[in-house]
Amino acid sequence: MNQRPPSANFWQAVGTRFLPFADAASEALPLSRILRLALFQVSVGIAAVLLNGTLNRVMIVELGLPTWIVALMIAIPLLIAPLRALIGYRSDTHRSVLGWRRVPYIWFGSMAQFGGLAIMPFALVLLTRPDTFAAGLMAGCLAFLLTGAGMHVTQTAGLALATDIAPEAKRPGVVALLYVMLLVGMMLASFTIGNLLLDFSSTRLIQVIQGAAALTMVLNITALWKQEARGSARAKSAASAPAFREMWAAFTALPNTKRLLCAIGVGAMAFSMQDALLEPYGGEILGLSVGSTTGLTGAWAIGALIAFALCANRLPTGSDPLRLAGFGVVLGIGAFLMTLFAGPLGSVALLFAGAAAIGFGTGLFSVGTMIAAMGLAKDGSAGMALGAWGAVQASAAGAGIALGGLIRDGMTQVALSSAMGTTLADRTTGYGTVYVLEVILLLVTLLLLGPVVGKLARINQETTAGGPHAFGLREFPT
C-alpha cells in the first residue's frame, strides 16, 4: 500500500496551514522533500547575514577599518552575480561521468561557500595587526569572493534542480517556497547570531563563523541527498539557437526596454548603498552591540518577506507590477528618512522600523521590476529578460555598495574637519549624506518608472505558468 504515514499527513497539514506556498507540494514531490531541498537556501541566508549583517559592522566599528574598504569587500561577491545566467546554462548542458547535471555545481558551490567562511577568521586575525594588515586584506577579499561565488553557484543550480524535479504545474510555487525559506533562513540566522554575540568577543565571533562554515556543509549535503536521479545529464543541441548578440539586440529594441532597465539600475543602486552602512550606523551612532545590530538584518528580512506575500496576493489579481514597484520606491524614501532621523533622535525603534521598511520597499521594487522585465520576453526569450534584469540589478547594487562606503568616509572626513561648520562636525553627517543621496536616487527612479507604468501591464502569459501576472517564476531575486 502507498498510504502515507500519519506523521507525514500531520506535517503536510501544518505546512499548508502556516507556510506560504506550501500547496506547491504534490505526490511526486512531497512537502518534506521540498523543505529538505530548501536547506541550501537556509545556508545561503546564514552566509548573507554574516557578510552583510555582522562582519561589516565588526570590521568598521570594532576593527576600525575604513568604510570604503569594507564596502568594496562586500561588493566583491556581486561581481559574480551577472554570471548566474552562464552558470545556469552550464548546469543545463553539463555531462557528468556519474550522470548528474546540477549536483556537481551545488557541491562545488558549497565547497566555495565553506572555504570562504573557513578563511574568514584568519583574515580577521591578520587585519588586527599592522604588520599583517596587507595579508589580512587580501585574505578577506578572497574569503568574501569565495563565499559570494559559492552562494551564487549553489543558489542557481539549486533552483534549477527544483524546477527539474517539480511537476510543471507546481514549479512556480516550488521556487516561490524556496525563496520564502531563504528569507526565513535569514531571519533565523540573524536572531540566532545576534543572541550568540550579545556578549561579544573576538573568540566568540570566530566560533560563530566556524560554526556557520560547518553548518553550511551539513545543510547542503542534507539538501542534496538523493534529490537528483543519476542519468539526468543530457546534452541540448544549440544548432537552432540564435546567437546571443541577435537575441540581445531584439530584446533591447522592444519599446520601453532601455528605460525600464535604467530604472532598475538606478533603483537597485539606491536601495543598496546602505547595505554596508546600516549595522555600523547602529553601532557607531546609536551605540548598539554587535548582537543588536545583527538583528537589523532580521528586520530587513521580515520586511522583504511581507512584501513577497503582498506581491503573491496582488499580482495574480491583475495588479500592474510596476505600480507595486513604484509603491516600493515611495516606501523606500520614507524608510531612508526614518533611518536618517534615528541617529539625531537617538531612537533604536525608529532604526529597526526603518530597516524593516527598507526590506519591504526593496522586495516590492525587485519583484515588480522582475515581473515587468519578464513581460517583455517574446518568443522564448524569458532567459534573456531574466538575465538582463539580474545583470543590471547586481551590477548597480555592487556599484551602490562601493559608492556608499566611499561617500560616507569622504563626507565624514570633511565634516570632522569643521569645513561644513561646527553643527555638522559629527560622524552622523557621513551616514546622513548617503541616506539623503539614496532618497534623491529613488526620486529619479520614480521619474524613470512613471512613463512606463501601465504600458507594460500586459504580461506575456507564456512566460509564466499560471496566467497573467502569475507569481512564482523559475528564478527569483536573491
Salt bridges, closest charged atoms under 4 A:
GLU62 OE1 - ARG57 NE 2.99
ASP92 OD1 - ARG102 NH1 2.77
ASP131 OD2 - ARG129 NH2 2.91
ASP164 OD2 - ARG101 NH2 3.14
ASP164 OD2 - ARG102 NE 2.63
GLU284 OE1 - ARG408 NH2 2.85
GLU284 OE2 - ARG427 NE 2.29
ASP320 OD2 - ARG323 NE 3.95
ASP409 OD1 - ARG408 NH1 2.76
